[in-house]
Amino acid sequence: MLKNAWTIAIETLSWIEMQRLSEHIALVKTIKQLNETNSNAIRYAYGLVVETTRHKNLIDKFINAAIAPKKIEEFNLGLQSFLRLYVYQTRITKNWTKNNNIQEAQNIASTARSILGWKTMLPIEPYLGFLLTQNLQPILETIDAEERLSLETFQQTWFVKYCINLLGSEEAALFLRASNTPPPAYIRINTLKGKLEDTLQKLADEGVKLKKAEPLQDVYRVLELKQPLHTLESFKQGLFYVQDKASCFAAQTATPKPGNKILDICAAPGAKTTYLAQLMQNQGSITSIDFSKRRMKTWRQEINYMGVTIAEAITANACSSLPSIEVADIVVLDPPCTSTGVFAKQPSAKWRLSKNSIENMAEVQQQMITNCAQHVAAGGYLIYSTCSITVEENELVIERFLAEHSDFRLVDLMPEFGLPGLRGLTKCRRLYPHLHDCNGFFVAKLQRVC
């Protein structure tokens, strides 16, 4: 199993590096490539990949100090991936103590030789022992405070500076550290498939201990469980949906009512659509739009699975003019973003991020919200949300939109949750992982007044 897992991990990290893929997509690609079916090996490999990717900047800094004047980038992708995995497993998981378990390191190296070939491994063999004894502290003492914080929080230095400018030094450090710990698991009880009380009792019988996630409707934090959520019989019956608290909040702020007509833009894979339908008691209509045929296939599966009967799908790009559809009471837009609020879930995203990518994404979001505006009925609402904490993708998008659309105004969000938006947009709300135990999120609600 160990060899299979390390083979998967090395190949998956290589795909991430070569094609800038997410951990999940790279893993799926690797499994198909290797025709791997061992679920234990896949699960173990994925854990290695995610955590190695999470710590990538610190790992690379450490390796480059140990192998100087060479750099890790001078080796082929297979060796780069192995070296990162090797340092993660032998040093980071040991809290950077000098590793006394030489046998474990030797077993890992032997496994790598059987995977990559002993000739391929020759260029890095001289460094493997040194990587076990190199001290991290001298490396941290030679850099400035911002770079040190970037290594301690596993973030790019420019993004650390960005967060300090946005939040202040103390708050930024708390946010950056929290961005490395996945938030608690939350589930939304699906009242389309069963009564709330009945499902809660069934979950209790299955060994799941829950706590109500106030002030959200039908949303609970998972405190204890005896087996993974996806293996529960109640999950297989569609009695609940695994969904972060922040995402649930964004959907609930739409305050849909039975009989409403809703447009759900960038709808796949279906979390918002299924919650909106639940809040509408399956009465009314939801038109869900997404550009990805692959993701819309998942959307259809989720809709059927959760018992939604009022939703229809349209595959279209919201950056262009939306299909010829009537206006709606509520338009919900959750556009693509830089995902700066969910780095804990997808660490690879933070290494793909650049200053330019924030500005480019904001332009896409501006196009989308402008296209959506014309489909909001008079007196209707436009909900805008992202899982990013940058002002460019949030407050600045809303400011520009309002400047160009005098027929819209910001309104208060219900339920009350989170912190006020920045730049004086106090009716908007911001959520942070270190304050709200959920993904970082931004939500704004605009009403068309004429």
C-alpha positions in Angstrom: 0.0 0.0 0.0 2.9 2.4 0.8 4.4 2.1 -2.7 1.0 2.7 -4.3 0.3 5.7 -2.1 3.6 7.3 -2.8 3.3 6.6 -6.5 0.0 8.4 -6.5 1.3 11.3 -4.4 4.4 11.9 -6.6 2.4 11.8 -9.8 -0.4 14.0 -8.4 2.0 16.7 -7.2 3.7 16.6 -10.6 0.4 17.2 -12.4 -0.3 20.1 -10.0 3.0 21.7 -10.7 2.9 21.0 -14.5 -0.6 22.0 -15.3 -1.6 24.2 -12.3 -4.4 21.8 -11.4 -6.3 21.6 -8.1 -5.5 18.7 -5.8 -8.7 16.9 -6.5 -8.5 17.2 -10.3 -4.9 16.2 -10.3 -5.7 13.2 -8.1 -8.5 12.1 -10.4 -6.2 12.4 -13.4 -3.5 10.3 -11.7 -5.9 7.6 -10.6 -7.2 7.2 -14.2 -3.6 7.2 -15.5 -2.4 4.6 -13.0 -5.7 2.6 -13.1 -5.5 2.7 -9.3 -8.3 1.1 -7.3 -6.9 0.8 -3.8 -9.0 3.2 -1.8 -6.7 3.2 1.3 -3.7 4.1 -0.9 -5.7 6.9 -2.6 -6.9 8.3 0.6 -3.5 8.3 2.2 -1.9 9.8 -1.0 -4.5 12.6 -1.1 -3.7 13.5 2.5 0.0 13.7 1.7 -0.6 15.8 -1.4 -2.9 18.3 0.4 -0.6 18.9 3.3 2.6 18.9 1.2 1.0 21.5 -1.1 -0.2 23.5 1.9 3.4 23.9 3.2 5.0 24.3 -0.2 6.8 27.6 0.3 8.3 26.6 3.6 9.3 23.2 2.3 11.0 24.7 -0.8 12.8 27.3 1.3 14.1 24.6 3.6 15.2 22.3 0.7 17.0 25.1 -1.1 18.9 26.1 2.0 19.9 22.4 2.4 21.0 21.8 -1.2 22.5 25.2 -2.0 23.8 26.3 -4.4 21.4 24.1 -6.3 17.6 24.8 -6.3 14.8 22.3 -6.2 13.5 23.7 -9.6 16.7 22.3 -11.2 15.4 18.7 -10.8 12.7 17.0 -12.8 9.1 17.1 -11.6 9.2 13.6 -10.2 12.2 14.4 -8.0 10.8 17.8 -7.0 7.6 16.1 -5.9 9.4 13.4 -4.0 11.7 15.9 -2.2 8.7 17.9 -1.0 6.9 14.8 0.2 10.0 13.5 1.9 10.5 16.8 3.8 6.9 16.9 4.8 6.8 13.4 6.0 10.2 13.3 7.8 10.3 16.8 9.2 7.0 18.7 9.2 5.0 15.8 10.7 7.7 15.5 13.3 7.4 19.2 14.2 10.9 19.9 12.7 12.7 17.9 15.4 15.8 16.1 14.1 14.4 12.8 12.9 15.7 9.9 15.0 13.7 7.4 13.0 16.3 6.8 10.3 14.6 3.6 9.3 11.4 5.5 8.2 13.5 7.8 6.0 15.3 4.9 4.5 12.1 3.1 3.8 10.7 6.2 2.1 13.9 6.6 0.0 13.8 2.9 -0.9 10.2 3.2 -2.0 11.0 6.2 -4.2 13.8 4.3 -5.9 11.4 1.5 -6.7 9.0 4.1 -8.2 11.3 6.5 -10.0 14.3 4.2 -10.5 17.6 4.3 -8.8 19.4 6.1 -11.7 16.7 8.9 -11.6 17.3 9.2 -7.8 21.1 9.6 -8.0 21.1 13.5 -8.2 19.3 13.9 -4.9 20.8 10.9 -2.9 23.6 13.1 -1.3 21.0 15.4 0.2 18.6 13.0 1.8 20.5 12.5 5.0 21.2 16.3 5.3 17.5 17.1 5.0 17.0 15.0 8.1 19.4 17.0 10.3 19.2 20.6 8.8 17.9 23.1 11.4 15.0 25.4 10.4 15.6 28.2 12.9 18.7 29.8 11.2 16.7 30.1 8.0 13.9 32.0 9.7 16.4 34.3 11.5 17.9 35.6 8.2 14.6 37.0 6.8 12.4 40.0 7.5 9.2 39.9 9.5 6.8 39.7 6.6 8.7 36.9 4.8 8.9 35.1 8.1 5.2 35.4 8.6 4.7 34.1 5.1 6.7 31.0 5.9 5.0 30.5 9.3 1.6 30.8 7.8 2.4 29.1 4.4 1.4 32.0 2.2 3.0 34.1 -0.5 4.8 37.1 0.8 2.9 39.6 -1.3 -0.4 38.2 -0.1 0.8 38.5 3.5 1.5 42.2 2.8 -1.9 42.5 1.1 -3.7 41.1 4.2 -1.7 43.3 6.6 -2.8 46.4 4.6 -6.4 45.2 4.5 -6.8 43.9 8.1 -3.9 45.2 10.1 -0.9 43.2 11.4 -2.6 41.3 14.2 -5.8 40.5 12.5 -4.0 39.5 9.3 -1.8 37.1 11.2 -4.8 35.5 12.8 -6.6 35.2 9.4 -3.5 33.8 7.6 -3.0 31.1 10.3 -6.6 30.2 10.3 -6.5 29.8 6.5 -4.5 26.6 7.0 -7.0 24.8 9.2 -10.1 23.5 7.5 -13.2 24.9 9.2 -15.6 22.6 11.1 -17.9 20.4 9.1 -21.5 21.7 8.7 -24.5 20.0 7.3 -27.8 21.4 6.1 -30.8 19.2 6.9 -32.8 18.6 3.7 -36.5 19.3 4.7 -37.6 18.4 1.1 -36.8 14.7 2.0 -37.9 14.5 5.6 -39.0 16.4 8.6 -36.3 18.3 10.5 -36.9 16.5 13.8 -37.0 13.1 12.2 -33.7 13.6 10.4 -32.0 14.9 13.5 -33.1 11.9 15.4 -31.9 9.6 12.6 -28.5 11.3 12.7 -28.4 10.9 16.5 -29.1 7.2 16.1 -26.2 7.0 13.6 -23.8 8.5 16.2 -23.7 12.0 14.9 -23.6 14.8 17.5 -24.7 18.2 16.2 -25.0 21.8 17.3 -27.3 24.4 15.7 -25.4 26.9 13.6 -27.2 30.1 14.6 -28.7 32.1 13.1 -29.0 29.9 10.0 -32.1 27.8 9.1 -31.7 24.0 9.2 -27.8 24.3 9.4 -25.8 22.3 12.0 -22.2 22.0 13.0 -20.9 18.5 13.3 -19.3 17.9 16.7 -18.8 14.2 16.7 -19.4 11.2 14.4 -18.6 7.6 14.4 -18.1 7.2 10.6 -17.6 9.5 7.7 -20.6 11.5 6.7 -20.8 10.2 3.2 -21.1 6.6 4.5 -24.2 7.3 6.6 -27.5 5.9 5.5 -29.1 9.3 6.0 -26.6 10.8 3.6 -27.4 8.1 1.0 -31.1 8.9 1.4 -30.4 12.6 0.7 -31.6 13.7 4.1 -28.7 16.2 4.5 -26.2 18.2 2.4 -22.6 18.9 3.5 -22.3 22.6 3.0 -20.2 25.3 4.7 -21.9 27.7 7.0 -20.8 30.7 4.9 -22.3 29.2 1.7 -25.6 28.6 3.5 -25.6 32.2 4.8 -25.2 33.6 1.3 -28.2 31.5 0.0 -30.4 32.3 3.0 -29.8 36.1 2.6 -31.8 35.8 -0.6 -34.9 35.2 1.6 -36.8 33.4 -1.1 -40.5 32.6 -0.6 -42.7 29.9 -2.1 -43.8 30.9 -5.6 -40.7 33.1 -6.3 -39.0 33.0 -9.6 -35.2 32.8 -9.1 -32.1 32.8 -11.4 -29.1 31.0 -9.9 -26.0 32.1 -11.8 -22.8 30.0 -11.6 -25.0 27.4 -10.0 -23.0 24.2 -10.3 -22.5 21.9 -8.5 -25.9 22.7 -6.8 -25.5 23.7 -3.2 -27.2 27.0 -3.6 -30.0 25.7 -5.9 -30.9 22.9 -3.5 -31.0 25.2 -0.5 -33.0 27.8 -2.4 -35.5 25.2 -3.4 -35.7 24.0 0.2 -36.4 27.5 1.5 -39.1 27.8 -1.2 -40.6 24.5 -0.2 -40.3 23.3 -3.8 -42.8 25.9 -4.9 -42.0 28.4 -7.7 -39.2 28.1 -10.2 -35.4 28.2 -10.3 -33.4 28.6 -13.5 -29.8 27.5 -12.8 -27.1 28.7 -15.2 -23.4 27.5 -15.4 -20.9 27.4 -18.2 -19.4 24.0 -17.4 -21.1 21.0 -18.9 -19.2 18.7 -16.5 -20.2 20.7 -13.5 -23.8 20.9 -14.7 -23.9 17.1 -14.9 -23.0 17.0 -11.2 -25.7 19.7 -10.6 -28.4 17.4 -12.2 -27.3 14.6 -10.0 -27.5 16.7 -6.9 -30.9 18.2 -7.8 -32.4 14.7 -8.2 -30.7 13.4 -5.2 -32.0 16.1 -2.9 -35.6 15.9 -4.2 -35.7 19.3 -6.0 -38.5 19.5 -8.5 -38.6 23.2 -9.4 -35.2 23.7 -11.0 -34.1 23.6 -14.6 -30.6 23.9 -16.0 -29.1 26.1 -18.8 -25.5 25.8 -19.9 -24.3 29.3 -20.7 -21.5 31.8 -19.9 -22.6 34.6 -17.6 -19.7 36.7 -18.9 -21.6 37.0 -22.1 -25.3 38.1 -22.4 -27.4 35.6 -20.6 -30.0 33.5 -22.6 -33.3 35.2 -23.5 -35.1 34.6 -20.2 -37.6 36.7 -18.3 -36.8 38.8 -15.3 -36.8 37.2 -11.9 -37.8 38.1 -8.3 -34.3 37.1 -7.1 -31.0 36.7 -9.0 -28.3 34.9 -7.1 -24.7 35.4 -8.4 -21.8 33.5 -7.0 -19.1 34.2 -9.6 -15.7 32.6 -10.0 -13.2 34.2 -7.7 -9.6 33.8 -6.4 -10.8 31.7 -3.5 -8.7 33.6 -0.9 -11.3 32.6 1.7 -11.0 28.9 1.2 -7.2 28.2 1.0 -7.6 25.7 3.9 -9.8 23.5 1.6 -7.7 23.9 -1.6 -4.1 24.9 -0.8 -3.0 24.7 -4.4 -5.1 27.8 -5.1 -2.9 30.1 -3.1 0.2 29.2 -5.1 -1.6 30.0 -8.4 -2.7 33.4 -7.1 -1.0 36.6 -8.2 -1.8 40.3 -8.0 -2.8 40.3 -11.6 -5.2 37.3 -11.1 -7.1 39.4 -8.5 -7.6 42.3 -10.9 -8.4 40.0 -13.8 -11.0 38.1 -11.8 -12.6 41.4 -10.7 -13.2 42.3 -14.3 -14.9 39.0 -14.9 -17.1 39.5 -11.9 -17.9 43.1 -13.0 -19.1 41.7 -16.4 -21.2 39.0 -14.7 -23.0 41.3 -12.2 -23.7 43.8 -15.0 -25.2 41.1 -17.2 -27.3 39.8 -14.2 -28.7 43.2 -13.4 -31.0 43.4 -16.4 -32.8 40.2 -15.3 -33.8 41.5 -11.9 -37.5 42.6 -11.7 -38.5 45.9 -10.3 -38.5 45.6 -6.6 -36.5 42.4 -6.9 -33.1 41.5 -5.4 -29.6 40.7 -6.7 -27.4 38.6 -4.3 -23.7 38.8 -4.9 -21.3 36.6 -3.0 -17.7 35.3 -3.3 -15.4 33.1 -1.2 -12.7 35.7 -1.4 -11.6 38.4 1.1 -10.1 40.9 -1.4 -11.7 44.3 -1.8 -11.1 44.2 -5.6 -13.5 41.3 -5.9 -16.0 42.5 -3.4 -16.5 46.1 -2.2 -14.9 47.6 -5.4 -17.2 45.5 -7.6 -20.2 46.7 -5.7 -19.1 50.3 -5.7 -18.6 50.3 -9.4 -21.9 48.5 -10.0 -23.8 51.1 -7.9 -22.1 54.0 -9.7 -23.3 52.6 -13.0 -26.7 51.4 -11.9 -28.6 54.2 -10.1 -31.7 52.0 -10.1 -30.1 49.6 -7.5 -29.4 50.1 -3.8 -27.8 48.1 -1.1 -30.1 46.7 1.6 -29.5 45.0 4.9 -28.8 41.3 5.0 -31.0 38.9 7.0 -30.2 37.0 9.1 -27.6 39.3 10.8 -24.2 37.5 10.7 -20.6 38.4 10.1 -18.8 41.8 10.1 -19.7 44.9 8.1 -18.2 45.4 4.7 -15.2 47.7 4.2 -15.0 51.1 2.5 -18.2 52.2 4.2 -20.3 49.5 2.7 -21.7 48.4 6.0 -24.7 46.7 4.6 -22.5 44.1 3.0 -21.1 41.4 5.2 -17.8 39.7 5.6 -17.0 36.3 7.1 -13.5 35.2 8.2 -12.3 31.7 9.3 -10.6 32.9 12.5 -13.8 34.8 13.6 -16.7 32.8 12.3 -15.5 29.2 12.1 -16.3 28.9 8.4 -14.8 29.8 5.0 -13.9 33.4 4.2 -16.9 35.0 2.4 -18.4 38.2 1.2 -22.1 38.8 0.6 -24.0 41.8 -0.7 -27.8 42.2 -1.4 -29.0 44.8 -3.8 -32.6 45.8 -4.6 -33.8 47.2 -7.9 -35.9 50.2 -6.8 -37.4 51.0 -10.2 
